């Protein structure tokens, strides 16, 4: 019964994606060694887009940072009474946020490339509890996503490394990749799928919600892996880590083949 429902779900999913694109259907398949350059490019570009997202869009989500910058401005005004310096402070703040966001994200990129994204086959493709897929549209790799089973976390699958080529956004690629991970979780009888993101872009959160995920917690002041902390880094770099979860066993994927 479960296999029949899953087959129905996949057929409907493929038909929906074809209608969305008005092009060839999106094909999501397992990673092959020849895909590595494109996968790494898409991953790199997706991460580097996080720099302005964190530096500029993220500023409006952290009132404590705005309060700190305002306090520094007032102190500078009182001490120096130099109006031209006060006028420069917003530009200095934005430059500082951009510099430290870029520094942290590049450090995280190097960390990822030295581990799983540098050895995709060894990290994702040798175990039945993990996999990395690519989305192919008109013969071109346009997206990537990975899944790693976490038996110690109550039978959860972690969705990782999702990134879509910028030229193919809003074509259903992200949805196709996300559904592949959900399908993986159903097939391997995991209880849930979890993910974490520091993205501030509304579109990213909309995608997860469309797939059926619910935000179950937010870590303010999240420490990004491989980050080397300094006083200035603490002042200019601050992110929220959103935790999402989807209960696979109670979702519509397994009950009627739809989402």
C-alpha positions in Angstrom: 0.0 0.0 0.0 2.8 2.3 0.9 4.7 1.6 -2.3 1.5 2.3 -4.4 1.0 5.6 -2.6 4.6 6.6 -3.1 4.4 5.8 -6.9 1.3 7.9 -7.2 3.0 10.8 -5.4 6.1 10.6 -7.7 4.0 10.6 -10.8 1.9 13.6 -9.7 5.1 15.4 -8.6 6.7 14.9 -12.1 3.6 16.1 -13.9 3.4 19.2 -11.7 7.0 20.1 -12.3 6.6 19.8 -16.1 3.6 22.1 -16.0 5.5 24.7 -13.9 8.4 24.9 -16.2 6.8 24.6 -19.6 10.1 22.9 -20.5 11.4 19.4 -20.2 10.6 17.9 -16.9 13.1 18.2 -14.1 15.0 15.0 -13.5 16.4 14.3 -10.0 19.0 11.6 -10.0 21.9 10.4 -7.9 25.2 12.1 -8.1 27.7 10.8 -10.7 31.5 11.6 -10.7 31.2 13.7 -13.8 28.7 16.1 -12.0 31.3 17.2 -9.4 32.5 20.4 -11.1 28.9 21.7 -11.6 27.9 20.6 -8.1 30.8 22.4 -6.5 30.1 25.5 -8.6 26.4 25.6 -7.6 27.3 25.0 -4.0 30.0 27.7 -4.0 27.8 30.3 -5.7 24.9 29.5 -3.4 27.0 30.0 -0.3 28.5 33.2 -1.5 25.0 34.6 -2.0 24.7 34.4 1.7 27.3 37.1 2.2 25.1 40.1 1.3 22.0 38.3 2.7 23.7 38.0 6.1 25.4 41.4 6.0 22.5 43.6 4.8 19.2 41.8 5.0 20.1 40.2 8.3 20.7 43.5 9.9 17.0 44.2 10.2 16.4 40.9 12.0 18.8 41.8 14.9 17.5 44.7 17.0 20.3 44.1 19.5 22.9 44.9 16.8 21.0 48.0 15.7 21.0 49.1 19.3 24.7 48.5 19.7 25.5 50.5 16.5 23.2 53.4 17.7 25.0 53.4 21.1 28.4 53.6 19.4 27.2 56.5 17.2 26.0 58.4 20.2 29.2 57.8 22.1 31.3 58.9 19.1 29.2 62.1 18.8 29.6 62.9 22.5 33.4 62.3 22.5 34.4 63.8 19.1 31.5 66.1 18.2 32.7 65.4 14.6 29.7 65.3 12.3 31.5 64.0 9.3 32.7 61.0 11.3 29.1 60.3 12.4 28.0 60.5 8.8 30.6 57.9 7.9 29.6 55.4 10.6 26.7 53.7 8.7 29.1 53.1 5.8 31.7 51.7 8.2 29.2 49.4 9.8 27.9 48.1 6.5 31.5 47.5 5.3 32.4 45.8 8.5 29.3 43.5 8.3 30.1 42.6 4.7 33.8 41.9 5.4 33.1 39.6 8.4 30.2 37.9 6.7 32.4 37.1 3.8 35.2 36.0 6.0 33.0 33.6 8.0 31.2 32.2 5.0 34.4 31.6 3.1 35.8 29.8 6.1 32.7 27.6 6.2 33.1 27.0 2.5 36.7 25.9 2.9 35.6 23.7 5.8 32.9 22.0 3.7 35.2 21.6 0.7 37.8 19.9 2.9 35.1 17.4 4.1 32.0 16.2 2.4 31.9 18.5 -0.7 35.5 17.7 -1.6 34.8 13.9 -1.4 31.1 13.6 -2.4 31.4 9.9 -3.3 33.1 8.9 -0.1 30.9 10.9 2.2 27.5 10.5 0.6 27.4 7.6 -1.9 29.0 4.7 -0.1 26.3 4.2 2.6 22.6 3.4 2.2 21.9 5.9 4.9 23.1 8.9 2.9 22.9 10.2 -0.7 23.5 13.3 -2.8 21.2 14.1 -5.8 21.4 16.5 -8.6 18.6 18.2 -10.5 18.9 18.1 -14.3 17.0 20.5 -16.5 17.4 20.3 -20.3 20.6 18.2 -19.9 22.2 20.6 -17.4 22.9 20.1 -13.7 21.0 23.0 -12.0 20.6 22.0 -8.4 21.9 19.8 -5.6 20.7 18.4 -2.3 22.0 15.7 0.1 20.5 13.6 2.9 22.2 11.9 5.8 20.4 9.5 8.2 20.8 10.1 11.9 19.7 7.0 13.7 20.9 8.4 17.0 18.4 11.4 16.6 15.3 9.2 16.7 15.5 8.1 13.1 15.7 11.4 11.4 17.1 12.3 8.0 19.0 15.6 7.8 18.5 17.6 4.6 21.8 19.2 3.6 23.6 21.3 0.9 20.5 22.3 -1.0 21.4 24.8 -3.6 19.8 25.8 -7.0 21.5 27.6 -9.9 20.5 31.2 -9.8 19.3 31.1 -13.5 16.8 28.3 -12.7 15.1 29.6 -9.5 11.3 29.6 -9.4 11.2 26.7 -11.9 10.4 24.0 -9.3 13.9 22.8 -8.9 14.1 23.3 -5.1 10.7 21.6 -4.7 11.9 18.6 -6.8 15.1 18.3 -4.7 13.3 18.6 -1.4 10.7 16.0 -2.4 13.5 13.6 -3.3 14.8 13.8 0.2 11.3 13.2 1.6 11.0 10.2 -0.7 14.3 8.9 0.6 13.1 9.2 4.2 9.8 7.3 3.3 11.7 4.5 1.5 14.2 4.0 4.3 11.4 4.3 7.0 12.8 7.3 8.9 10.5 9.1 11.2 11.3 12.7 10.2 13.3 15.0 8.1 15.2 17.9 9.7 17.2 20.8 8.4 18.8 24.0 9.6 19.3 27.3 7.7 20.8 30.8 8.4 19.2 32.2 5.3 17.2 35.4 5.7 15.7 35.3 2.2 12.0 34.8 2.4 12.0 32.6 -0.6 14.1 30.0 1.2 11.7 29.7 4.1 8.7 29.6 1.7 10.3 26.6 0.0 10.7 24.7 3.2 7.1 25.5 4.3 5.8 24.5 0.9 7.4 21.1 1.3 5.6 20.7 4.6 8.4 21.7 7.1 7.6 23.6 10.3 10.0 25.8 12.1 10.6 24.2 15.5 13.2 26.6 17.0 15.5 29.5 16.4 19.1 29.9 17.7 20.0 33.5 17.9 23.7 34.2 17.8 24.4 30.9 16.1 28.1 29.9 15.9 28.9 28.9 12.3 31.2 25.8 12.1 34.9 26.7 11.5 34.3 30.3 12.7 37.3 32.0 14.4 35.8 34.4 16.8 37.1 37.9 17.6 35.6 41.0 19.2 35.0 42.7 15.8 33.6 39.5 14.4 31.2 39.3 17.3 30.1 42.9 16.6 29.7 42.7 12.9 28.6 39.0 12.3 25.5 37.7 14.0 23.0 35.2 12.5 19.9 33.2 13.4 19.8 29.5 12.8 16.3 28.3 12.0 15.5 24.7 12.8 12.9 23.0 10.6 11.3 19.6 10.9 8.8 17.4 9.0 7.2 14.3 10.5 7.3 11.9 7.6 5.2 9.2 9.1 2.2 11.5 9.7 2.6 13.5 6.5 0.4 13.3 3.4 3.2 11.7 1.5 2.6 8.4 3.1 -1.1 8.7 3.6 -2.4 9.5 0.1 0.6 10.0 -2.1 0.3 13.8 -2.2 1.8 16.7 -0.4 
